[in-house]
Amino acid sequence: MAKIKSAKKRARQAVKRKRRNLAAKMAVKEAFKKAMAAIASKDPNAAKLVRDAASVIDKAAQRGIIHRNKARRKISQLFKKITTAKKK
């Protein structure tokens, strides 16, 4: 454990940030999975879920929680799936 006051504060901040980042990552995963499941089950609300998931992913990328290229890749996967599902 840190002895210096500023080091203790940094440790507290790191824990707080880790919790926040983990929650955001889990929100991204959850939104992505829900959207993919909706597309697979041909849910009529799939388009809305995909838009919502894209929004959550973009916000996480803007905050630096996930890399911007990963965010673009995930969003691309979602839109590619939904467009192919609509064609069938």
Beta strands, then each sheet from edge to edge (+ up, - down):
end
